[in-house]
Amino acid sequence: QLMGTIPAELGGLSSLEFLNLFGNQLMGTIPAELGVLSLQFLGLDRNQLTGTIPAELGALSSLERLWLHNNNLSGSMPQELCNLRTTN
């Protein structure tokens, strides 16, 4: 199991398409820097993440799946995420 925070430096991995960190003991906030990636899948569910969902995640134009459930996130879904394309 991974513990600690999600490093903002992950935003520098420009070719990263899948990031699955579910079911760990990650805490802290979701780094806005993840919004610059080419992610198709972002799985951060079942951790101990807090704070709001960064609006920058709305820039993930290739994103097909976003799993954030079972955390301690607050606030509402950013409007920017509602603008992402939907997939079948």
Contacts in CASP RR format, 6 or more apart in sequence:
PFRMAT RR
TARGET T0000
AUTHOR 0000-0000-0000
METHOD contacts of the structure
MODEL  1
QLMGTIPAELGGLSSLEFLNLFGNQLMGTIPAELGVLSLQFLGLDRNQLT
GTIPAELGALSSLERLWLHNNNLSGSMPQELCNLRTTN
1 23 0 8 1.000
1 24 0 8 1.000
1 25 0 8 1.000
2 21 0 8 1.000
2 24 0 8 1.000
2 25 0 8 1.000
2 26 0 8 1.000
3 24 0 8 1.000
3 25 0 8 1.000
3 26 0 8 1.000
3 27 0 8 1.000
4 25 0 8 1.000
4 26 0 8 1.000
4 27 0 8 1.000
4 28 0 8 1.000
5 26 0 8 1.000
5 27 0 8 1.000
5 28 0 8 1.000
5 29 0 8 1.000
6 21 0 8 1.000
6 26 0 8 1.000
6 28 0 8 1.000
6 30 0 8 1.000
6 31 0 8 1.000
6 34 0 8 1.000
6 44 0 8 1.000
6 49 0 8 1.000
7 31 0 8 1.000
8 31 0 8 1.000
8 32 0 8 1.000
8 33 0 8 1.000
9 33 0 8 1.000
10 16 0 8 1.000
10 19 0 8 1.000
10 31 0 8 1.000
10 33 0 8 1.000
10 34 0 8 1.000
10 37 0 8 1.000
11 31 0 8 1.000
11 33 0 8 1.000
11 34 0 8 1.000
11 35 0 8 1.000
11 36 0 8 1.000
11 37 0 8 1.000
12 33 0 8 1.000
12 36 0 8 1.000
12 37 0 8 1.000
13 37 0 8 1.000
14 36 0 8 1.000
14 37 0 8 1.000
14 38 0 8 1.000
15 38 0 8 1.000
16 37 0 8 1.000
16 38 0 8 1.000
16 39 0 8 1.000
17 38 0 8 1.000
17 39 0 8 1.000
17 40 0 8 1.000
17 41 0 8 1.000
17 62 0 8 1.000
18 39 0 8 1.000
18 40 0 8 1.000
18 41 0 8 1.000
19 34 0 8 1.000
19 37 0 8 1.000
19 39 0 8 1.000
19 41 0 8 1.000
19 42 0 8 1.000
19 43 0 8 1.000
19 44 0 8 1.000
20 41 0 8 1.000
20 43 0 8 1.000
21 43 0 8 1.000
21 44 0 8 1.000
21 47 0 8 1.000
22 43 0 8 1.000
22 44 0 8 1.000
22 45 0 8 1.000
22 46 0 8 1.000
22 47 0 8 1.000
22 67 0 8 1.000
23 45 0 8 1.000
23 46 0 8 1.000
23 47 0 8 1.000
24 46 0 8 1.000
24 47 0 8 1.000
25 47 0 8 1.000
25 48 0 8 1.000
26 44 0 8 1.000
26 47 0 8 1.000
26 48 0 8 1.000
26 49 0 8 1.000
27 47 0 8 1.000
27 48 0 8 1.000
27 49 0 8 1.000
27 50 0 8 1.000
28 48 0 8 1.000
28 49 0 8 1.000
28 50 0 8 1.000
28 51 0 8 1.000
29 49 0 8 1.000
29 50 0 8 1.000
29 51 0 8 1.000
29 52 0 8 1.000
29 54 0 8 1.000
30 44 0 8 1.000
30 49 0 8 1.000
30 51 0 8 1.000
30 53 0 8 1.000
30 54 0 8 1.000
30 57 0 8 1.000
30 68 0 8 1.000
30 73 0 8 1.000
31 54 0 8 1.000
32 54 0 8 1.000
32 55 0 8 1.000
32 56 0 8 1.000
32 57 0 8 1.000
33 56 0 8 1.000
34 42 0 8 1.000
34 54 0 8 1.000
34 56 0 8 1.000
34 57 0 8 1.000
34 60 0 8 1.000
35 54 0 8 1.000
35 56 0 8 1.000
35 57 0 8 1.000
35 58 0 8 1.000
35 59 0 8 1.000
35 60 0 8 1.000
36 56 0 8 1.000
36 59 0 8 1.000
37 60 0 8 1.000
38 60 0 8 1.000
38 62 0 8 1.000
39 60 0 8 1.000
39 62 0 8 1.000
39 63 0 8 1.000
40 62 0 8 1.000
40 63 0 8 1.000
40 64 0 8 1.000
40 65 0 8 1.000
41 63 0 8 1.000
41 64 0 8 1.000
41 65 0 8 1.000
42 57 0 8 1.000
42 60 0 8 1.000
42 63 0 8 1.000
42 65 0 8 1.000
42 66 0 8 1.000
42 67 0 8 1.000
43 65 0 8 1.000
43 66 0 8 1.000
43 67 0 8 1.000
43 68 0 8 1.000
44 67 0 8 1.000
44 68 0 8 1.000
44 71 0 8 1.000
45 67 0 8 1.000
45 68 0 8 1.000
45 69 0 8 1.000
45 70 0 8 1.000
45 71 0 8 1.000
46 69 0 8 1.000
46 70 0 8 1.000
46 71 0 8 1.000
47 70 0 8 1.000
47 71 0 8 1.000
48 71 0 8 1.000
48 72 0 8 1.000
49 68 0 8 1.000
49 71 0 8 1.000
49 72 0 8 1.000
49 73 0 8 1.000
50 71 0 8 1.000
50 72 0 8 1.000
50 73 0 8 1.000
50 74 0 8 1.000
51 72 0 8 1.000
51 73 0 8 1.000
51 74 0 8 1.000
51 75 0 8 1.000
52 73 0 8 1.000
52 74 0 8 1.000
52 75 0 8 1.000
52 78 0 8 1.000
53 68 0 8 1.000
53 73 0 8 1.000
53 75 0 8 1.000
53 77 0 8 1.000
53 78 0 8 1.000
53 81 0 8 1.000
54 78 0 8 1.000
55 78 0 8 1.000
55 79 0 8 1.000
55 80 0 8 1.000
55 81 0 8 1.000
56 80 0 8 1.000
57 63 0 8 1.000
57 66 0 8 1.000
57 78 0 8 1.000
57 80 0 8 1.000
57 81 0 8 1.000
58 78 0 8 1.000
58 80 0 8 1.000
58 81 0 8 1.000
58 83 0 8 1.000
58 84 0 8 1.000
59 80 0 8 1.000
60 66 0 8 1.000
60 84 0 8 1.000
61 84 0 8 1.000
61 85 0 8 1.000
63 84 0 8 1.000
64 87 0 8 1.000
66 81 0 8 1.000
END
